[in-house]
Amino acid sequence: MATEADIMRVEGLTMAHGERIIQQGLDFAVRRGEILAIMGGSGCGKSTLLRHMIGLQMPAAGCIRLEGEDLNDADERVRRRLRRRLGVMFQAGALWSSMSVGENLMFALRESLRDDDGRLRQRQRIDDEALALQARFRLALVGLDGSFERLPAELSGGMRKRAAIARALCADAPLLFLDEPSAGLDPLASARLDALILQLRDRLGTTVVLVTHELDSLFAVADRALFLDARQRTMTALDNPHHLREHGPDEVRAFLRRDRSDSR
């Protein structure tokens, strides 16, 4: 049952590609102010679940409620309003390569000013100088001061991840989704990104849902972890990852106790 502490609720969710079931019977809540990690072996449906939770894919069955409203059953105006409550960082960053980092953020800021019909709200129209100031502020939040004029290709992998998070913050959304934020990063860059995620939660009150297979990041940031089992095609555990490592189901304990080098 949904409570005031829940910002999102996944209810009886089945995900499928055509006739093939990927996951079924998913039922869980995302609590306000928490960091929830989605974990599991390769091909279990982690990123697919994230795409369902942000409304990019339709469930085969079940529903996803954001602040009590069905994300998929609503009309387009309501869906636009609900999507503005979500910030998303995709695995590859998805920054426009032809734009500078600052221009990427300014584009996102302009999009965040549209109303439920997709039109730019008259009262919200601001000039490029004001947009640039807001973009620089968000870059400073993620430790990228001085990167406004640089192209994405000029950034390191860790910096591109931070820039993508900064762009996701442009909507001032209370719920942030991160798809494999530490993938491909060296241990130092990954640890810095983990620290940033914790800062977003602790300083801004942002709720974070992240997909990860990186054990170090999982134990460093997650308040709870949801385990998707590829063989059973359903969720088999949901709890604090440290507790799951000691007391979870056998396959979950094995997953969380595997050699750290196997997760990279």
N, C-alpha and C positions, 0 to 999 in steps of 0.2 A: 504493500500500500504506500502510495506517495505521501510524503510529509513536507513541511515547510523547509526542512533541511535539504531537500532534494532539488537540484536545479534541472536535472534531466532524468527521465525514467524510460528504460527499455523494457517492453512488456511482450513476452511470448514471441520474440523475434525469430523468424526463420529467414536465412539468406540463401539464395540459390542462383546458379547460372543455368538457365533453362530447366531441365529436369534434374540436374545434379544439385543435391543439397550440400551446402558448404558448412553451415551451422544451423542448429535449430534449438528451440526452447530456451533462448537467452532471456533472462529476466533479472535485471539489476538496476540500481539507481546510481547516479553521480551526485555526490553530496557537495553542497556549496563549500568552497574554500579548500577542497581536498586536491591531491594529486593522485589520480587513478591511472595505473598502468595496465595496458592490455598486452598480455604475453602469451607465448605458446610457440611450438615448433614451426618451421617453414611450411607454408601452405595451409595453415590452420584457419586463415581468414581474418587475421588481425587488421590489416589495412582495409579489407572489405567492410569490416564492422565499423571502422572509423568513417568510411564513405557513407555508410547508412546513417550514422549518427549526425552527419552534417547535411543530410538530405540530398546527396548526389546519387544515391541508388535507392530504389524502392524495395521495401521488404516483400518477400514472398508470402509472409504471414506476420501478424503481430503489428506493433506500432512503437513509435518513439515519441515521447512527450517532452517538450521543452517548456519548463515553467507551466506545466499543466495542459499545454496545447499540443495537439497531434501535428507533428512536423510534416507529415506526408498527406494527411487528409484535408488540410486547410486549403483555402483558395489561394491564388497566387499573391494577392495583396498581403495576406496574413503570413504566407511563407517568406516573402521579402522581409517583413518585419522580424520574424523569428530568426532568419539567417543573419540579420544584423546583430544578433545576440551572440554570434559565433565568430571567433577568430581561428584561422587555420594556417598551419605551416605544413606544406606538403614535403614529402621525403626529399625530392630533388631541389627544393627551394622555390622553384617556379618563378624566379625573378625574370623580368623582361630584359634580355641581353642587350637590346639596343638602347635601353634607358640607363641613366645613372642610377645609383642606389637611391639618391634623394628623389629622383623623378618616379621611381617605382613606388615609393611611399606616398608621394603627392597624388599619384593616380589613385591609390587605394583610399586616400583621404577624401578625394572628390566623390568616389563611389559611395562612401559612407554617408554622404550628405543627401542622398536621394530619398524620396518619400516612398510610401508603400506602393505607389503606381510607377515607380522607377524614374520619376522626374526630380530634377534638382530643386530642392526647396528654396524658394526665393529668399527667405530670411537667413538661410544658411550659406548663401553664396559669399565666398571670401576670395580675396585676391591671391595671386601666386606667392607673394611675399609672406602672407600669413600662413599659407599652406607649407611653405618651406620651413618656417619657424617651427610648426608643429612636427614636421618630418625630422628636423634636427633634434628636437626634444626626444622623440622616440628612439632615434639612433643613439642618443646619449644614454637612454635607459638600458640599452643592451651593450653598452661599452664600445660603441662605434663612432665616437666623436671624430670628426675629420674625414669621414667616409662618404659624405653627401655627394661629392662630385665624381667619385670613382665608379667605374663600370663593374658589374658583378664579376666579370672575368678577371679583374685585377685583385680580387679578394681571395684569401685562403678559404679552404673548405669550412673551417670553423666560423670565419667571419661571414661567409654567405649564409650559414645557418642562422647566425644572429640577425643578419639583415632581414631574412625571411620572417623571423619572429617579430622584429620591429614592424614589418609591414602588416603582420597579423594583428598587431596591437593598434593599428590605425582606426579600427572600428570601435575602440574602447569597449570591446565585448567582455562580458563577465565570464565567458567560457571559452577556453583556448584549447585547440586540438593540435597536437604535434605528432607527425608521422615519422618515426625513426630519427629523432633529432640528433642522435649521437653517431649514426651510421657513417662509417668511413673516416671518422676523426681519430687522431692520435689520443692517447690517454690524457695528456695535459689539456688539450682542447675540449675533450669530452667532459673532464672534471669542471672546467670553466663554464661549460654550457649547463651542467647540472646545477652549479651554483646560481646561474641566472634564472633557471626555472624555479628554484626555491625562493629567490628574491621576488619574482613576480607574484608568487603565492603569498609570501609573508608581507610584502610592502604594498602591493596593489589589491590584495584579496582576490586575485584571479583564480578561478577553478581551472585545473589543467587535466586533460585526458591525453595520455601519450601512448603511442605504440612503440614498443622497444623489444629487442632481443639481447640488449647489452646488460649483463648482470650487474656490473658495477653501478651503472646509472639507475637501474631498477632499485637496488638496495639503498642508494644514496638519496633518492627523491620521493619514492612512492609511499603514500600513506596506505594504499590498498592496491592489490594486484588481482586482475581477473585472468584466469587461465583458460584458454580455449584448447580443447583436445581435438586433434585432427582425426583420430580414429573413431572416437565416440561422436564426433561432430556436435559437441555441445560444450558449455562451460562446466568445469568440474571443480573449480575452487574460486573463492573470492575472499581475500583477507589481507592482513599486513604481510608483506613478503617475507619478513624475518620469521613470523609465526608459521607461514606456509612451509618454509625451508625445514623447520623442525617437526611440524605436526600435520602438514598437508597430506593429501593422497600420495601414494607411492610415486606415480608418474610426475607429480608436481615437485615432490622432494628431489627426485632424480634430475629434473630440469633445472632446479635452482642450485643444485650442488655440483653441476657439471663443471669441468675445468673452464676457468675464465677465458682461456685462449680459444675455446670452442665457440664462444659467443661473438667472436670478432670476425 
